[in-house]
Amino acid sequence: MIEYFWLLLTIGCVVWYMVVLGYVAYRGAGDIRSMLRQIASQQSPENPVAADSNVQRGDQTG
């Protein structure tokens, strides 16, 4: 009987972990999508690879 308790507890923990993992993955994918949209909207046509904020501000040193 005790084996069934541990089996059910283990299955319950794995199911809970999968639910939390799925929720975090779903929300994280939405965050990444919105960040990529924001980055794409900030890029100018003449400088499509403007990932460095120092280059965008013109603070080039060196």
Biopython code that builds the backbone (N, CA, C, O; Angstrom):
import numpy as np
from Bio.PDB.StructureBuilder import StructureBuilder

atoms = [
    (1, "MET", "N", (0.820, -1.194, 0.000)),
    (1, "MET", "CA", (0.000, 0.000, 0.000)),
    (1, "MET", "C", (0.867, 1.263, 0.000)),
    (1, "MET", "O", (0.527, 2.246, -0.659)),
    (2, "ILE", "N", (1.974, 1.241, 0.729)),
    (2, "ILE", "CA", (2.842, 2.418, 0.795)),
    (2, "ILE", "C", (3.467, 2.719, -0.558)),
    (2, "ILE", "O", (3.776, 3.871, -0.862)),
    (3, "GLU", "N", (3.655, 1.663, -1.385)),
    (3, "GLU", "CA", (4.215, 1.878, -2.716)),
    (3, "GLU", "C", (3.277, 2.726, -3.573)),
    (3, "GLU", "O", (3.735, 3.551, -4.364)),
    (4, "TYR", "N", (1.982, 2.530, -3.421)),
    (4, "TYR", "CA", (1.010, 3.304, -4.190)),
    (4, "TYR", "C", (1.026, 4.770, -3.764)),
    (4, "TYR", "O", (0.847, 5.665, -4.589)),
    (5, "PHE", "N", (1.240, 5.006, -2.474)),
    (5, "PHE", "CA", (1.331, 6.380, -1.992)),
    (5, "PHE", "C", (2.491, 7.103, -2.674)),
    (5, "PHE", "O", (2.324, 8.214, -3.177)),
    (6, "TRP", "N", (3.665, 6.472, -2.690)),
    (6, "TRP", "CA", (4.837, 7.104, -3.287)),
    (6, "TRP", "C", (4.694, 7.215, -4.804)),
    (6, "TRP", "O", (5.155, 8.183, -5.408)),
    (7, "LEU", "N", (4.059, 6.227, -5.410)),
    (7, "LEU", "CA", (3.822, 6.288, -6.839)),
    (7, "LEU", "C", (2.901, 7.463, -7.182)),
    (7, "LEU", "O", (3.192, 8.230, -8.099)),
    (8, "LEU", "N", (1.803, 7.604, -6.455)),
    (8, "LEU", "CA", (0.875, 8.712, -6.697)),
    (8, "LEU", "C", (1.525, 10.060, -6.391)),
    (8, "LEU", "O", (1.307, 11.032, -7.113)),
    (9, "LEU", "N", (2.309, 10.120, -5.342)),
    (9, "LEU", "CA", (3.004, 11.359, -5.009)),
    (9, "LEU", "C", (4.005, 11.736, -6.107)),
    (9, "LEU", "O", (4.105, 12.903, -6.485)),
    (10, "THR", "N", (4.739, 10.753, -6.611)),
    (10, "THR", "CA", (5.701, 11.008, -7.682)),
    (10, "THR", "C", (4.995, 11.461, -8.958)),
    (10, "THR", "O", (5.424, 12.419, -9.602)),
    (11, "ILE", "N", (3.926, 10.781, -9.318)),
    (11, "ILE", "CA", (3.173, 11.158, -10.511)),
    (11, "ILE", "C", (2.590, 12.551, -10.343)),
    (11, "ILE", "O", (2.614, 13.348, -11.281)),
    (12, "GLY", "N", (2.070, 12.852, -9.167)),
    (12, "GLY", "CA", (1.532, 14.183, -8.903)),
    (12, "GLY", "C", (2.594, 15.262, -9.021)),
    (12, "GLY", "O", (2.327, 16.327, -9.578)),
    (13, "CYS", "N", (3.777, 15.013, -8.514)),
    (13, "CYS", "CA", (4.867, 15.988, -8.606)),
    (13, "CYS", "C", (5.306, 16.197, -10.049)),
    (13, "CYS", "O", (5.566, 17.327, -10.463)),
    (14, "VAL", "N", (5.387, 15.127, -10.806)),
    (14, "VAL", "CA", (5.791, 15.243, -12.207)),
    (14, "VAL", "C", (4.736, 16.015, -12.997)),
    (14, "VAL", "O", (5.077, 16.853, -13.831)),
    (15, "VAL", "N", (3.468, 15.738, -12.740)),
    (15, "VAL", "CA", (2.392, 16.466, -13.427)),
    (15, "VAL", "C", (2.434, 17.940, -13.044)),
    (15, "VAL", "O", (2.300, 18.804, -13.910)),
    (16, "TRP", "N", (2.618, 18.241, -11.755)),
    (16, "TRP", "CA", (2.707, 19.639, -11.319)),
    (16, "TRP", "C", (3.891, 20.345, -11.986)),
    (16, "TRP", "O", (3.769, 21.488, -12.425)),
    (17, "TYR", "N", (5.027, 19.667, -12.060)),
    (17, "TYR", "CA", (6.211, 20.240, -12.703)),
    (17, "TYR", "C", (5.936, 20.525, -14.172)),
    (17, "TYR", "O", (6.333, 21.576, -14.676)),
    (18, "MET", "N", (5.268, 19.618, -14.866)),
    (18, "MET", "CA", (4.969, 19.812, -16.277)),
    (18, "MET", "C", (3.996, 20.975, -16.486)),
    (18, "MET", "O", (4.119, 21.718, -17.460)),
    (19, "VAL", "N", (3.033, 21.133, -15.580)),
    (19, "VAL", "CA", (2.092, 22.246, -15.687)),
    (19, "VAL", "C", (2.831, 23.572, -15.509)),
    (19, "VAL", "O", (2.638, 24.502, -16.291)),
    (20, "VAL", "N", (3.668, 23.657, -14.491)),
    (20, "VAL", "CA", (4.422, 24.888, -14.247)),
    (20, "VAL", "C", (5.386, 25.154, -15.404)),
    (20, "VAL", "O", (5.518, 26.297, -15.842)),
    (21, "LEU", "N", (6.055, 24.124, -15.901)),
    (21, "LEU", "CA", (6.966, 24.273, -17.027)),
    (21, "LEU", "C", (6.229, 24.780, -18.264)),
    (21, "LEU", "O", (6.729, 25.664, -18.960)),
    (22, "GLY", "N", (5.061, 24.237, -18.542)),
    (22, "GLY", "CA", (4.277, 24.683, -19.686)),
    (22, "GLY", "C", (3.834, 26.123, -19.542)),
    (22, "GLY", "O", (3.867, 26.881, -20.512)),
    (23, "TYR", "N", (3.418, 26.514, -18.341)),
    (23, "TYR", "CA", (2.983, 27.891, -18.098)),
    (23, "TYR", "C", (4.132, 28.873, -18.298)),
    (23, "TYR", "O", (3.967, 29.910, -18.940)),
    (24, "VAL", "N", (5.292, 28.542, -17.746)),
    (24, "VAL", "CA", (6.456, 29.416, -17.878)),
    (24, "VAL", "C", (6.896, 29.493, -19.343)),
    (24, "VAL", "O", (7.255, 30.570, -19.817)),
    (25, "ALA", "N", (6.876, 28.387, -20.053)),
    (25, "ALA", "CA", (7.261, 28.386, -21.463)),
    (25, "ALA", "C", (6.288, 29.225, -22.286)),
    (25, "ALA", "O", (6.715, 29.970, -23.168)),
    (26, "TYR", "N", (5.010, 29.117, -22.018)),
    (26, "TYR", "CA", (4.006, 29.886, -22.752)),
    (26, "TYR", "C", (4.179, 31.378, -22.514)),
    (26, "TYR", "O", (4.187, 32.166, -23.459)),
    (27, "ARG", "N", (4.316, 31.762, -21.258)),
    (27, "ARG", "CA", (4.499, 33.183, -20.942)),
    (27, "ARG", "C", (5.840, 33.704, -21.452)),
    (27, "ARG", "O", (5.922, 34.835, -21.931)),
    (28, "GLY", "N", (6.881, 32.897, -21.353)),
    (28, "GLY", "CA", (8.196, 33.299, -21.833)),
    (28, "GLY", "C", (8.209, 33.489, -23.342)),
    (28, "GLY", "O", (8.838, 34.421, -23.842)),
    (29, "ALA", "N", (7.525, 32.619, -24.071)),
    (29, "ALA", "CA", (7.458, 32.769, -25.529)),
    (29, "ALA", "C", (6.760, 34.076, -25.895)),
    (29, "ALA", "O", (7.168, 34.754, -26.838)),
    (30, "GLY", "N", (5.721, 34.429, -25.160)),
    (30, "GLY", "CA", (5.045, 35.704, -25.411)),
    (30, "GLY", "C", (5.951, 36.886, -25.129)),
    (30, "GLY", "O", (5.945, 37.863, -25.877)),
    (31, "ASP", "N", (6.727, 36.810, -24.062)),
    (31, "ASP", "CA", (7.663, 37.889, -23.741)),
    (31, "ASP", "C", (8.744, 38.026, -24.815)),
    (31, "ASP", "O", (9.082, 39.136, -25.227)),
    (32, "ILE", "N", (9.278, 36.901, -25.258)),
    (32, "ILE", "CA", (10.308, 36.932, -26.291)),
    (32, "ILE", "C", (9.736, 37.502, -27.586)),
    (32, "ILE", "O", (10.393, 38.295, -28.260)),
    (33, "ARG", "N", (8.520, 37.102, -27.933)),
    (33, "ARG", "CA", (7.885, 37.624, -29.139)),
    (33, "ARG", "C", (7.724, 39.139, -29.066)),
    (33, "ARG", "O", (7.999, 39.839, -30.041)),
    (34, "SER", "N", (7.282, 39.650, -27.918)),
    (34, "SER", "CA", (7.097, 41.098, -27.792)),
    (34, "SER", "C", (8.441, 41.831, -27.798)),
    (34, "SER", "O", (8.535, 42.930, -28.345)),
    (35, "MET", "N", (9.479, 41.244, -27.201)),
    (35, "MET", "CA", (10.798, 41.880, -27.236)),
    (35, "MET", "C", (11.342, 41.937, -28.659)),
    (35, "MET", "O", (11.916, 42.948, -29.064)),
    (36, "LEU", "N", (11.165, 40.861, -29.418)),
    (36, "LEU", "CA", (11.636, 40.862, -30.796)),
    (36, "LEU", "C", (10.876, 41.875, -31.636)),
    (36, "LEU", "O", (11.461, 42.531, -32.498)),
    (37, "ARG", "N", (9.572, 42.009, -31.392)),
    (37, "ARG", "CA", (8.781, 43.014, -32.100)),
    (37, "ARG", "C", (9.280, 44.417, -31.780)),
    (37, "ARG", "O", (9.383, 45.265, -32.667)),
    (38, "GLN", "N", (9.591, 44.658, -30.504)),
    (38, "GLN", "CA", (10.077, 45.969, -30.090)),
    (38, "GLN", "C", (11.443, 46.262, -30.710)),
    (38, "GLN", "O", (11.686, 47.380, -31.165)),
    (39, "ILE", "N", (12.328, 45.282, -30.734)),
    (39, "ILE", "CA", (13.643, 45.468, -31.342)),
    (39, "ILE", "C", (13.489, 45.741, -32.835)),
    (39, "ILE", "O", (14.169, 46.615, -33.373)),
    (40, "ALA", "N", (12.612, 45.010, -33.505)),
    (40, "ALA", "CA", (12.417, 45.209, -34.939)),
    (40, "ALA", "C", (11.863, 46.596, -35.236)),
    (40, "ALA", "O", (12.207, 47.186, -36.260)),
    (41, "SER", "N", (11.021, 47.122, -34.370)),
    (41, "SER", "CA", (10.451, 48.448, -34.615)),
    (41, "SER", "C", (11.458, 49.552, -34.349)),
    (41, "SER", "O", (11.290, 50.660, -34.858)),
    (42, "GLN", "N", (12.497, 49.289, -33.570)),
    (42, "GLN", "CA", (13.510, 50.295, -33.258)),
    (42, "GLN", "C", (14.604, 50.377, -34.307)),
    (42, "GLN", "O", (15.353, 51.353, -34.336)),
    (43, "GLN", "N", (14.713, 49.374, -35.169)),
    (43, "GLN", "CA", (15.763, 49.378, -36.183)),
    (43, "GLN", "C", (15.398, 50.345, -37.297)),
    (43, "GLN", "O", (14.249, 50.412, -37.735)),
    (44, "SER", "N", (16.392, 51.085, -37.741)),
    (44, "SER", "CA", (16.166, 52.021, -38.838)),
    (44, "SER", "C", (16.518, 51.343, -40.158)),
    (44, "SER", "O", (17.335, 50.423, -40.169)),
    (45, "PRO", "N", (15.921, 51.775, -41.273)),
    (45, "PRO", "CA", (16.204, 51.131, -42.565)),
    (45, "PRO", "C", (17.657, 51.275, -43.002)),
    (45, "PRO", "O", (18.190, 50.369, -43.642)),
    (46, "GLU", "N", (18.320, 52.399, -42.671)),
    (46, "GLU", "CA", (19.700, 52.573, -43.098)),
    (46, "GLU", "C", (20.682, 51.838, -42.199)),
    (46, "GLU", "O", (21.840, 51.663, -42.579)),
    (47, "ASN", "N", (20.255, 51.404, -41.019)),
    (47, "ASN", "CA", (21.128, 50.672, -40.100)),
    (47, "ASN", "C", (20.371, 49.462, -39.571)),
    (47, "ASN", "O", (19.926, 49.476, -38.423)),
    (48, "PRO", "N", (20.212, 48.408, -40.381)),
    (48, "PRO", "CA", (19.385, 47.278, -39.960)),
    (48, "PRO", "C", (19.965, 46.451, -38.822)),
    (48, "PRO", "O", (19.233, 45.708, -38.168)),
    (49, "VAL", "N", (21.277, 46.566, -38.571)),
    (49, "VAL", "CA", (21.881, 45.792, -37.489)),
    (49, "VAL", "C", (22.313, 46.763, -36.404)),
    (49, "VAL", "O", (23.503, 46.897, -36.120)),
    (50, "ALA", "N", (21.353, 47.432, -35.805)),
    (50, "ALA", "CA", (21.651, 48.420, -34.767)),
    (50, "ALA", "C", (21.375, 47.817, -33.404)),
    (50, "ALA", "O", (20.522, 48.304, -32.662)),
    (51, "ALA", "N", (22.091, 46.766, -33.078)),
    (51, "ALA", "CA", (21.853, 46.090, -31.808)),
    (51, "ALA", "C", (22.572, 46.785, -30.660)),
    (51, "ALA", "O", (22.133, 46.691, -29.513)),
    (52, "ASP", "N", (23.669, 47.480, -30.949)),
    (52, "ASP", "CA", (24.434, 48.131, -29.901)),
    (52, "ASP", "C", (23.878, 49.527, -29.666)),
    (52, "ASP", "O", (23.827, 50.338, -30.591)),
    (53, "SER", "N", (23.464, 49.813, -28.448)),
    (53, "SER", "CA", (22.870, 51.119, -28.152)),
    (53, "SER", "C", (23.895, 52.244, -28.269)),
    (53, "SER", "O", (23.522, 53.380, -28.559)),
    (54, "ASN", "N", (25.185, 51.953, -28.049)),
    (54, "ASN", "CA", (26.215, 52.978, -28.191)),
    (54, "ASN", "C", (26.334, 53.447, -29.642)),
    (54, "ASN", "O", (26.574, 54.627, -29.896)),
    (55, "VAL", "N", (26.169, 52.533, -30.584)),
    (55, "VAL", "CA", (26.237, 52.886, -31.989)),
    (55, "VAL", "C", (25.033, 53.744, -32.358)),
    (55, "VAL", "O", (25.169, 54.686, -33.138)),
    (56, "GLN", "N", (23.860, 53.438, -31.815)),
    (56, "GLN", "CA", (22.664, 54.188, -32.132)),
    (56, "GLN", "C", (22.780, 55.623, -31.627)),
    (56, "GLN", "O", (22.306, 56.541, -32.297)),
    (57, "ARG", "N", (23.399, 55.843, -30.462)),
    (57, "ARG", "CA", (23.518, 57.171, -29.890)),
    (57, "ARG", "C", (24.686, 57.944, -30.474)),
    (57, "ARG", "O", (24.775, 59.159, -30.292)),
    (58, "GLY", "N", (25.577, 57.268, -31.167)),
    (58, "GLY", "CA", (26.735, 57.916, -31.737)),
    (58, "GLY", "C", (27.868, 58.067, -30.728)),
    (58, "GLY", "O", (28.741, 58.913, -30.919)),
    (59, "ASP", "N", (27.878, 57.277, -29.668)),
    (59, "ASP", "CA", (28.910, 57.349, -28.648)),
    (59, "ASP", "C", (30.066, 56.401, -28.977)),
    (59, "ASP", "O", (30.496, 55.626, -28.123)),
    (60, "GLN", "N", (30.550, 56.459, -30.170)),
    (60, "GLN", "CA", (31.632, 55.561, -30.565)),
    (60, "GLN", "C", (32.948, 56.085, -30.009)),
    (60, "GLN", "O", (33.294, 57.254, -30.178)),
    (61, "THR", "N", (33.665, 55.201, -29.351)),
    (61, "THR", "CA", (34.973, 55.570, -28.808)),
    (61, "THR", "C", (36.023, 54.698, -29.459)),
    (61, "THR", "O", (35.775, 53.534, -29.773)),
    (62, "GLY", "N", (37.181, 55.260, -29.656)),
    (62, "GLY", "CA", (38.254, 54.423, -30.150)),
    (62, "GLY", "C", (38.701, 54.845, -31.432)),
    (62, "GLY", "O", (39.612, 54.240, -31.999)),
]
sb = StructureBuilder()
sb.init_structure("model")
sb.init_model(0)
sb.init_chain("A")
sb.init_seg("    ")
for serial, (resi, resn, name, xyz) in enumerate(atoms, 1):
    if name == "N":
        sb.init_residue(resn, " ", resi, " ")
    sb.init_atom(name, np.array(xyz, "f"), 0.0, 1.0, " ", f" {name:<3s}", serial, name[0])
structure = sb.get_structure()
